[in-house]
Amino acid sequence: MQLNEKTMVADTLAGINGELVRYGEMIPQTENKELKQTLKQFRNACEQSQEEIYQLAREKSYYVPASKATEEEIAHVKSLFTESTL
């Protein structure tokens, strides 16, 4: 099976997103300030890479984001978090 560019971009984004999740888990769990700072630097570089790949995917129409939420949808979600019955 030969991979095409669209598949490689999608796989790269999925991998980067997985890395971001791991950094999000590791950073608050470490007490070592130097390690925490290093992990934050890695996370920031990872976020930058994710943004660059995302922009490439958008430019080539490999990724089409969902339509924006309507005001009614936004109000509904907000109400879910402001009601006392979550």
PyMOL commands that place a pseudoatom at each C-alpha (Angstrom):
pseudoatom trace, name=CA, resn=MET, resi=1, chain=A, elem=C, hetatm=0, pos=[0.000, 0.000, 0.000]
pseudoatom trace, name=CA, resn=GLN, resi=2, chain=A, elem=C, hetatm=0, pos=[1.388, 3.370, -0.993]
pseudoatom trace, name=CA, resn=LEU, resi=3, chain=A, elem=C, hetatm=0, pos=[0.667, 6.338, 1.251]
pseudoatom trace, name=CA, resn=ASN, resi=4, chain=A, elem=C, hetatm=0, pos=[-0.433, 9.549, -0.360]
pseudoatom trace, name=CA, resn=GLU, resi=5, chain=A, elem=C, hetatm=0, pos=[0.298, 13.039, 0.910]
pseudoatom trace, name=CA, resn=LYS, resi=6, chain=A, elem=C, hetatm=0, pos=[-3.165, 13.515, 2.421]
pseudoatom trace, name=CA, resn=THR, resi=7, chain=A, elem=C, hetatm=0, pos=[-2.813, 10.335, 4.492]
pseudoatom trace, name=CA, resn=MET, resi=8, chain=A, elem=C, hetatm=0, pos=[0.673, 11.306, 5.640]
pseudoatom trace, name=CA, resn=VAL, resi=9, chain=A, elem=C, hetatm=0, pos=[-0.529, 14.760, 6.722]
pseudoatom trace, name=CA, resn=ALA, resi=10, chain=A, elem=C, hetatm=0, pos=[-3.470, 13.237, 8.614]
pseudoatom trace, name=CA, resn=ASP, resi=11, chain=A, elem=C, hetatm=0, pos=[-1.198, 10.699, 10.310]
pseudoatom trace, name=CA, resn=THR, resi=12, chain=A, elem=C, hetatm=0, pos=[1.269, 13.417, 11.250]
pseudoatom trace, name=CA, resn=LEU, resi=13, chain=A, elem=C, hetatm=0, pos=[-1.497, 15.538, 12.779]
pseudoatom trace, name=CA, resn=ALA, resi=14, chain=A, elem=C, hetatm=0, pos=[-2.817, 12.545, 14.712]
pseudoatom trace, name=CA, resn=GLY, resi=15, chain=A, elem=C, hetatm=0, pos=[0.668, 11.803, 16.034]
pseudoatom trace, name=CA, resn=ILE, resi=16, chain=A, elem=C, hetatm=0, pos=[1.286, 15.400, 17.073]
pseudoatom trace, name=CA, resn=ASN, resi=17, chain=A, elem=C, hetatm=0, pos=[-2.107, 15.591, 18.760]
pseudoatom trace, name=CA, resn=GLY, resi=18, chain=A, elem=C, hetatm=0, pos=[-1.224, 12.437, 20.701]
pseudoatom trace, name=CA, resn=GLU, resi=19, chain=A, elem=C, hetatm=0, pos=[2.048, 14.015, 21.806]
pseudoatom trace, name=CA, resn=LEU, resi=20, chain=A, elem=C, hetatm=0, pos=[0.196, 17.112, 22.988]
pseudoatom trace, name=CA, resn=VAL, resi=21, chain=A, elem=C, hetatm=0, pos=[-2.105, 14.936, 25.085]
pseudoatom trace, name=CA, resn=ARG, resi=22, chain=A, elem=C, hetatm=0, pos=[0.917, 13.214, 26.685]
pseudoatom trace, name=CA, resn=TYR, resi=23, chain=A, elem=C, hetatm=0, pos=[2.566, 16.553, 27.484]
pseudoatom trace, name=CA, resn=GLY, resi=24, chain=A, elem=C, hetatm=0, pos=[-0.710, 17.735, 28.976]
pseudoatom trace, name=CA, resn=GLU, resi=25, chain=A, elem=C, hetatm=0, pos=[-0.662, 14.690, 31.243]
pseudoatom trace, name=CA, resn=MET, resi=26, chain=A, elem=C, hetatm=0, pos=[3.020, 14.887, 32.195]
pseudoatom trace, name=CA, resn=ILE, resi=27, chain=A, elem=C, hetatm=0, pos=[3.433, 18.590, 32.909]
pseudoatom trace, name=CA, resn=PRO, resi=28, chain=A, elem=C, hetatm=0, pos=[1.112, 18.825, 35.932]
pseudoatom trace, name=CA, resn=GLN, resi=29, chain=A, elem=C, hetatm=0, pos=[2.426, 15.546, 37.358]
pseudoatom trace, name=CA, resn=THR, resi=30, chain=A, elem=C, hetatm=0, pos=[6.069, 16.523, 37.726]
pseudoatom trace, name=CA, resn=GLU, resi=31, chain=A, elem=C, hetatm=0, pos=[7.395, 18.384, 40.732]
pseudoatom trace, name=CA, resn=ASN, resi=32, chain=A, elem=C, hetatm=0, pos=[10.808, 19.049, 39.190]
pseudoatom trace, name=CA, resn=LYS, resi=33, chain=A, elem=C, hetatm=0, pos=[10.666, 22.664, 37.993]
pseudoatom trace, name=CA, resn=GLU, resi=34, chain=A, elem=C, hetatm=0, pos=[13.408, 22.210, 35.380]
pseudoatom trace, name=CA, resn=LEU, resi=35, chain=A, elem=C, hetatm=0, pos=[11.726, 19.138, 33.934]
pseudoatom trace, name=CA, resn=LYS, resi=36, chain=A, elem=C, hetatm=0, pos=[8.372, 20.926, 33.952]
pseudoatom trace, name=CA, resn=GLN, resi=37, chain=A, elem=C, hetatm=0, pos=[9.888, 23.856, 32.045]
pseudoatom trace, name=CA, resn=THR, resi=38, chain=A, elem=C, hetatm=0, pos=[11.549, 21.529, 29.527]
pseudoatom trace, name=CA, resn=LEU, resi=39, chain=A, elem=C, hetatm=0, pos=[8.269, 19.686, 28.944]
pseudoatom trace, name=CA, resn=LYS, resi=40, chain=A, elem=C, hetatm=0, pos=[6.505, 23.015, 28.418]
pseudoatom trace, name=CA, resn=GLN, resi=41, chain=A, elem=C, hetatm=0, pos=[9.120, 23.990, 25.829]
pseudoatom trace, name=CA, resn=PHE, resi=42, chain=A, elem=C, hetatm=0, pos=[8.631, 20.668, 24.043]
pseudoatom trace, name=CA, resn=ARG, resi=43, chain=A, elem=C, hetatm=0, pos=[4.852, 21.143, 24.185]
pseudoatom trace, name=CA, resn=ASN, resi=44, chain=A, elem=C, hetatm=0, pos=[5.133, 24.660, 22.738]
pseudoatom trace, name=CA, resn=ALA, resi=45, chain=A, elem=C, hetatm=0, pos=[7.322, 23.419, 19.868]
pseudoatom trace, name=CA, resn=CYS, resi=46, chain=A, elem=C, hetatm=0, pos=[4.852, 20.594, 19.294]
pseudoatom trace, name=CA, resn=GLU, resi=47, chain=A, elem=C, hetatm=0, pos=[1.947, 23.075, 19.200]
pseudoatom trace, name=CA, resn=GLN, resi=48, chain=A, elem=C, hetatm=0, pos=[3.829, 25.158, 16.638]
pseudoatom trace, name=CA, resn=SER, resi=49, chain=A, elem=C, hetatm=0, pos=[4.377, 22.091, 14.459]
pseudoatom trace, name=CA, resn=GLN, resi=50, chain=A, elem=C, hetatm=0, pos=[0.723, 21.159, 14.801]
pseudoatom trace, name=CA, resn=GLU, resi=51, chain=A, elem=C, hetatm=0, pos=[-0.344, 24.629, 13.679]
pseudoatom trace, name=CA, resn=GLU, resi=52, chain=A, elem=C, hetatm=0, pos=[1.971, 24.527, 10.653]
pseudoatom trace, name=CA, resn=ILE, resi=53, chain=A, elem=C, hetatm=0, pos=[0.741, 21.089, 9.550]
pseudoatom trace, name=CA, resn=TYR, resi=54, chain=A, elem=C, hetatm=0, pos=[-2.871, 22.149, 10.185]
pseudoatom trace, name=CA, resn=GLN, resi=55, chain=A, elem=C, hetatm=0, pos=[-2.421, 25.209, 7.946]
pseudoatom trace, name=CA, resn=LEU, resi=56, chain=A, elem=C, hetatm=0, pos=[-0.912, 23.015, 5.224]
pseudoatom trace, name=CA, resn=ALA, resi=57, chain=A, elem=C, hetatm=0, pos=[-3.875, 20.637, 5.496]
pseudoatom trace, name=CA, resn=ARG, resi=58, chain=A, elem=C, hetatm=0, pos=[-6.324, 23.554, 5.221]
pseudoatom trace, name=CA, resn=GLU, resi=59, chain=A, elem=C, hetatm=0, pos=[-4.507, 25.047, 2.206]
pseudoatom trace, name=CA, resn=LYS, resi=60, chain=A, elem=C, hetatm=0, pos=[-4.616, 21.735, 0.354]
pseudoatom trace, name=CA, resn=SER, resi=61, chain=A, elem=C, hetatm=0, pos=[-8.216, 21.038, 1.434]
pseudoatom trace, name=CA, resn=TYR, resi=62, chain=A, elem=C, hetatm=0, pos=[-7.100, 17.889, 3.250]
pseudoatom trace, name=CA, resn=TYR, resi=63, chain=A, elem=C, hetatm=0, pos=[-8.934, 19.182, 6.285]
pseudoatom trace, name=CA, resn=VAL, resi=64, chain=A, elem=C, hetatm=0, pos=[-12.184, 21.103, 6.248]
pseudoatom trace, name=CA, resn=PRO, resi=65, chain=A, elem=C, hetatm=0, pos=[-13.230, 22.322, 9.695]
pseudoatom trace, name=CA, resn=ALA, resi=66, chain=A, elem=C, hetatm=0, pos=[-16.762, 21.936, 10.924]
pseudoatom trace, name=CA, resn=SER, resi=67, chain=A, elem=C, hetatm=0, pos=[-19.075, 24.874, 10.435]
pseudoatom trace, name=CA, resn=LYS, resi=68, chain=A, elem=C, hetatm=0, pos=[-19.164, 27.459, 13.195]
pseudoatom trace, name=CA, resn=ALA, resi=69, chain=A, elem=C, hetatm=0, pos=[-21.693, 26.997, 15.961]
pseudoatom trace, name=CA, resn=THR, resi=70, chain=A, elem=C, hetatm=0, pos=[-24.820, 29.123, 15.836]
pseudoatom trace, name=CA, resn=GLU, resi=71, chain=A, elem=C, hetatm=0, pos=[-25.630, 31.576, 18.621]
pseudoatom trace, name=CA, resn=GLU, resi=72, chain=A, elem=C, hetatm=0, pos=[-28.391, 29.207, 19.741]
pseudoatom trace, name=CA, resn=GLU, resi=73, chain=A, elem=C, hetatm=0, pos=[-25.971, 26.274, 19.973]
pseudoatom trace, name=CA, resn=ILE, resi=74, chain=A, elem=C, hetatm=0, pos=[-23.499, 28.374, 21.944]
pseudoatom trace, name=CA, resn=ALA, resi=75, chain=A, elem=C, hetatm=0, pos=[-26.229, 29.541, 24.318]
pseudoatom trace, name=CA, resn=HIS, resi=76, chain=A, elem=C, hetatm=0, pos=[-27.379, 25.955, 24.825]
pseudoatom trace, name=CA, resn=VAL, resi=77, chain=A, elem=C, hetatm=0, pos=[-23.898, 24.724, 25.746]
pseudoatom trace, name=CA, resn=LYS, resi=78, chain=A, elem=C, hetatm=0, pos=[-23.363, 27.691, 28.062]
pseudoatom trace, name=CA, resn=SER, resi=79, chain=A, elem=C, hetatm=0, pos=[-26.650, 26.891, 29.778]
pseudoatom trace, name=CA, resn=LEU, resi=80, chain=A, elem=C, hetatm=0, pos=[-25.489, 23.336, 30.401]
pseudoatom trace, name=CA, resn=PHE, resi=81, chain=A, elem=C, hetatm=0, pos=[-22.566, 24.663, 32.420]
pseudoatom trace, name=CA, resn=THR, resi=82, chain=A, elem=C, hetatm=0, pos=[-24.440, 27.328, 34.301]
pseudoatom trace, name=CA, resn=GLU, resi=83, chain=A, elem=C, hetatm=0, pos=[-27.358, 25.177, 35.440]
pseudoatom trace, name=CA, resn=SER, resi=84, chain=A, elem=C, hetatm=0, pos=[-27.017, 23.527, 38.838]
pseudoatom trace, name=CA, resn=THR, resi=85, chain=A, elem=C, hetatm=0, pos=[-28.066, 20.129, 37.474]
pseudoatom trace, name=CA, resn=LEU, resi=86, chain=A, elem=C, hetatm=0, pos=[-24.980, 18.944, 35.614]
for i in range(1, 86): cmd.bond("trace and resi %d" % i, "trace and resi %d" % (i + 1))
show_as sticks, trace
zoom trace
